[in-house]
Amino acid sequence: MTERSLIERLARHLAADAPEQWPERVEAAASILAIMKDSDAAMRAVGDQGVWERMIDAALRERWTVPQSAAEPGALGGADEEGDMRLSPDAISHDRADWVHIRKGQEDYR
């Protein structure tokens, strides 16, 4: 049995009414995962927020490994972390996590 990534399993679940169209649900799955990155009070009370965020980031990076709905058959793509802006594979560097930070060095941790 093949072990599917979380993002693919979520996309397949979202496409339960049309199973063959699950690649079209990858962006919706990514949006849901991005929302889940910000845990609520009950979650923070029982777990480590940093670990949770890293786990969600890892799941979001997997979107680049699954087929997605695109104009070109077999084309890969994605969106920003919130799912608002469509990104092509050319919009990011070879670091699959690069899309997470729009401008490096602008974060202020003071």
Backbone as numpy.savetxt, mean C-alpha at the origin, in Angstrom:
# Nx Ny Nz CAx CAy CAz Cx Cy Cz
0.25 -24.54 -1.55 -0.59 -23.36 -1.55 0.30 -22.12 -1.55
-0.03 -21.16 -2.41 0.72 -19.92 -2.51 0.33 -18.97 -1.39
1.35 -18.39 -0.76 1.06 -17.39 0.26 0.98 -16.02 -0.42
-0.17 -15.41 -0.36 -0.38 -14.11 -0.98 -0.06 -13.00 0.01
0.38 -11.86 -0.51 0.64 -10.71 0.34 -0.67 -10.19 0.93
-0.56 -9.45 2.01 -1.74 -8.88 2.64 -2.50 -7.98 1.68
-1.79 -7.17 0.92 -2.47 -6.26 0.01 -3.23 -7.01 -1.08
-2.66 -8.12 -1.56 -3.37 -8.92 -2.57 -4.59 -9.60 -1.95
-4.44 -10.14 -0.74 -5.58 -10.79 -0.09 -6.71 -9.80 0.16
-6.35 -8.57 0.57 -7.37 -7.55 0.79 -8.04 -7.16 -0.53
-7.25 -7.00 -1.59 -7.82 -6.66 -2.90 -8.76 -7.76 -3.38
-8.37 -9.00 -3.18 -9.24 -10.12 -3.58 -10.53 -10.13 -2.77
-10.44 -9.80 -1.50 -11.64 -9.73 -0.66 -12.56 -8.61 -1.15
-11.98 -7.46 -1.47 -12.78 -6.34 -1.96 -13.44 -6.66 -3.30
-12.89 -7.60 -4.06 -13.42 -7.98 -5.36 -14.25 -9.25 -5.29
-14.79 -9.56 -4.15 -15.55 -10.81 -3.98 -16.72 -10.91 -4.97
-17.29 -9.77 -5.37 -18.40 -9.79 -6.32 -17.94 -10.05 -7.76
-16.65 -9.82 -8.03 -16.07 -10.05 -9.36 -14.62 -10.50 -9.18
-14.40 -11.75 -8.76 -13.06 -12.22 -8.39 -11.97 -11.99 -9.43
-12.31 -12.07 -10.71 -11.30 -11.89 -11.75 -10.83 -10.44 -11.85
-11.53 -9.53 -11.22 -11.18 -8.11 -11.29 -10.42 -7.62 -10.05
-9.85 -8.54 -9.29 -9.18 -8.13 -8.06 -8.03 -7.15 -8.29
-7.29 -7.21 -9.43 -6.22 -6.21 -9.60 -6.74 -4.77 -9.59
-7.99 -4.59 -9.98 -8.59 -3.25 -9.97 -8.84 -2.75 -8.55
-8.76 -3.63 -7.57 -9.00 -3.26 -6.17 -7.72 -3.05 -5.37
-6.57 -3.18 -6.02 -5.28 -3.03 -5.31 -5.16 -1.62 -4.72
-5.54 -0.61 -5.49 -5.44 0.76 -4.98 -6.36 0.98 -3.79
-7.56 0.43 -3.81 -8.46 0.54 -2.68 -7.88 -0.18 -1.46
-7.27 -1.32 -1.69 -6.63 -2.06 -0.60 -5.49 -1.24 -0.01
-4.69 -0.59 -0.85 -3.59 0.25 -0.37 -4.12 1.43 0.44
-5.23 2.01 0.00 -5.82 3.13 0.74 -6.29 2.69 2.12
-6.89 1.51 2.19 -7.33 0.99 3.49 -6.14 0.76 4.41
-5.08 0.16 3.87 -3.89 -0.07 4.69 -3.28 1.24 5.16
-3.26 2.26 4.29 -2.70 3.56 4.68 -3.51 4.16 5.83
-4.82 4.00 5.80 -5.66 4.49 6.90 -5.35 3.73 8.18
-5.14 2.42 8.04 -4.86 1.59 9.22 -3.51 1.89 9.86
-2.63 2.58 9.14 -1.31 2.89 9.69 -1.43 3.71 10.97
-2.42 4.59 11.03 -2.65 5.39 12.23 -3.55 4.61 13.17
-2.93 4.01 14.17 -3.70 3.18 15.10 -4.57 4.03 16.01
-5.58 3.40 16.58 -6.45 4.11 17.52 -5.98 3.84 18.95
-6.66 4.43 19.91 -6.26 4.34 21.32 -6.24 2.89 21.81
-7.24 2.10 21.43 -7.30 0.70 21.87 -6.11 -0.09 21.35
-5.71 0.16 20.11 -4.57 -0.54 19.53 -3.28 -0.12 20.22
-3.12 1.18 20.45 -1.90 1.67 21.10 -1.78 1.15 22.53
-2.90 0.89 23.18 -2.88 0.41 24.56 -2.30 -1.00 24.67
-2.35 -1.77 23.59 -1.88 -3.16 23.67 -0.68 -3.48 22.79
-0.20 -2.50 22.01 0.89 -2.82 21.10 1.86 -1.67 20.90
2.91 -1.95 20.16 3.97 -0.99 19.88 3.64 -0.26 18.58
3.41 1.05 18.68 3.04 1.87 17.52 4.10 1.81 16.42
5.37 1.87 16.79 6.44 1.84 15.80 6.47 0.55 15.01
6.29 -0.56 15.70 6.26 -1.86 15.03 5.07 -1.92 14.07
3.92 -1.45 14.53 2.71 -1.46 13.70 2.94 -0.64 12.43
3.51 0.56 12.55 3.73 1.41 11.39 4.69 0.75 10.40
5.75 0.11 10.91 6.70 -0.56 10.02 6.03 -1.75 9.32
5.15 -2.45 10.01 4.44 -3.58 9.40 3.52 -3.08 8.27
2.80 -2.00 8.51 1.91 -1.44 7.49 2.72 -0.94 6.31
3.85 -0.26 6.58 4.71 0.20 5.48 5.18 -0.98 4.63
5.55 -2.07 5.27 5.99 -3.27 4.52 4.85 -3.80 3.65
3.64 -3.83 4.19 2.49 -4.29 3.41 2.22 -3.35 2.24
2.35 -2.04 2.46 2.12 -1.08 1.38 3.16 -1.21 0.27
4.40 -1.50 0.61 5.44 -1.68 -0.42 5.14 -2.87 -1.31
4.39 -3.83 -0.82 4.06 -5.01 -1.62 3.15 -4.69 -2.79
2.52 -3.53 -2.80 1.63 -3.19 -3.92 2.39 -3.17 -5.23
3.71 -2.95 -5.19 4.49 -2.89 -6.42 4.75 -4.28 -6.99
4.43 -5.33 -6.24 4.70 -6.68 -6.70 3.45 -7.38 -7.22
2.30 -6.75 -7.13 1.06 -7.38 -7.59 0.52 -6.62 -8.80
-0.16 -7.30 -9.72 -0.74 -6.62 -10.88 -1.77 -5.61 -10.42
-1.88 -4.52 -11.16 -2.86 -3.49 -10.83 -3.60 -3.07 -12.08
-4.76 -2.52 -11.91 -5.54 -2.02 -13.02 -4.79 -0.86 -13.66
-4.59 -0.93 -14.95 -3.89 0.13 -15.68 -4.35 0.12 -17.12
-4.06 1.19 -17.83 -4.45 1.28 -19.23 -3.74 0.22 -20.06
-2.49 -0.06 -19.72 -1.70 -1.06 -20.43 -1.81 -2.41 -19.71
-2.19 -3.47 -20.37 -2.26 -4.76 -19.71 -0.90 -5.17 -19.15
-0.89 -5.62 -17.93 0.34 -6.07 -17.29 1.18 -4.95 -16.71
0.75 -3.70 -16.86 1.52 -2.58 -16.33 1.37 -2.52 -14.82
2.45 -2.13 -14.17 2.40 -1.94 -12.72 2.31 -0.46 -12.44
1.71 -0.13 -11.33 1.58 1.27 -10.94 1.33 1.36 -9.47
0.79 2.45 -9.03 0.51 2.62 -7.62 -0.03 4.00 -7.36
-0.06 4.36 -6.09 -0.53 5.67 -5.68 0.27 6.08 -4.46
0.11 7.34 -4.09 0.79 7.79 -2.89 0.21 7.07 -1.67
0.79 7.31 -0.52 0.40 6.57 0.69 -1.08 6.68 1.01
-1.67 7.84 0.77 -3.08 8.03 1.06 -3.99 7.56 -0.07
-3.39 7.18 -1.20 -4.18 6.72 -2.33 -4.77 7.85 -3.15
-4.31 9.10 -2.92 -4.88 10.25 -3.62 -4.26 10.49 -5.00
-2.95 10.25 -5.13 -2.26 10.56 -6.38 -1.74 9.29 -7.03
-2.05 9.09 -8.28 -1.57 7.93 -9.03 -0.09 8.10 -9.33
0.70 7.08 -9.08 2.13 7.09 -9.36 2.47 5.95 -10.32
3.32 6.23 -11.27 3.81 5.17 -12.15 5.11 4.64 -11.56
5.55 3.45 -11.97 6.83 2.95 -11.47 7.99 3.91 -11.75
7.89 4.73 -12.82 8.94 5.69 -13.16 8.97 6.87 -12.19
7.94 7.04 -11.40 7.87 8.18 -10.49 8.70 7.97 -9.23
9.23 6.78 -9.06 10.02 6.48 -7.88 11.38 5.96 -8.28
12.31 5.97 -7.33 13.64 5.44 -7.61 13.60 3.92 -7.49
14.76 3.29 -7.52 14.81 1.84 -7.38 14.53 1.38 -5.96
14.48 2.31 -5.02 14.11 2.00 -3.64 12.59 1.97 -3.59
12.00 0.77 -3.42 10.54 0.64 -3.48 9.84 1.42 -2.38
10.55 1.84 -1.34 9.93 2.61 -0.25 10.09 4.10 -0.46
10.76 4.53 -1.50 11.06 5.93 -1.73 9.81 6.79 -1.83
8.73 6.27 -2.34 7.51 7.05 -2.52 6.93 7.54 -1.21
7.34 6.97 -0.08 6.79 7.35 1.22 7.17 8.78 1.56
8.36 9.23 1.17 8.83 10.57 1.51 8.88 11.42 0.25
8.11 12.51 0.24 8.07 13.37 -0.93 9.38 14.14 -1.06
9.83 14.75 0.02 11.08 15.49 -0.01 11.92 15.08 1.18
13.03 14.46 0.90 13.92 14.02 1.97 14.53 15.23 2.67
14.70 15.10 3.97 15.37 16.13 4.74 14.45 17.25 5.21
13.19 17.22 4.86 12.30 18.29 5.29 11.54 17.94 6.57
11.69 16.72 7.04 11.02 16.36 8.29 11.72 17.07 9.44
10.95 17.64 10.33 11.50 18.35 11.48 11.17 17.55 12.72
12.17 16.96 13.35 11.96 16.10 14.50 12.31 16.79 15.82
12.32 18.11 15.84 12.67 18.81 17.07 11.62 18.67 18.13
